[in-house]
């Protein structure tokens, strides 16, 4: 029974673990002989859960989209090496992937017994993460709910990119993941502008600056719908520079 309880401990949420630990302490007091033969309490907890209790904290992963076409992930859906900040503490290197549909970060790790495990982390505990060299931060923008945004920053200007992906269709007709949607918020002091395509990008800037930003897109041969992440970052850095310096490209 004790082996079964400790095996399940690795897949519990944080609040459930607290109840579980109290339960084990009561068992230790009531039945000291049956538990002492299996090692000390602290050692058993460490064996069951390991040392990174802040890091390995979430819901056991289950593939809810196995019957859907495509995938909900940023990039190709593989776990990639990155780093994550949980409760102001950074952990690296770790294996991560970003679910754009659920807006959760998923973590892959080995249990102390050597088993490969995956969990869906709790967004509220995560303040930032790095993936493939790109920075993401959990922030609240305007009236929007707090969410993860990719961050591109230079000088006094910061651009936040919101990533999402919808699940289309129904159970009867079949479901599939739609294209990735990116929305942009650019903050310069108290000024906050937003855009998502060519038209809204140019429209976001004052009349006297529109010509310069049209010229920038043309010079970079940039198209929002087809741009890679690298091309997108290059465009945003150039946009920030134009905003800050006011010089045409």
Secondary structure, 3 states (H helix, E strand, C coil): CHHHHHHHHCCCCHHHHHHHHHHHHHHHHHCHHHHHCCCCHHHHHHHHHCCCCCCCCEEECCCCCCCCECCCECCCCCCEEEEEEECCEEEEEEEEEEECCCCEEEEEEECCCCCEEEEEECHHHEEEEEECCEEEEEECCCCCCCEEEEEEEECCEEEEEEEECCEEEECCCEEEECCCEEEEEEEECCEEEEECCHHHHHHCCCHHHHHHHHHHHHHHCCCCCCCCHHHHHHHHHHHHHHHHHCCCC
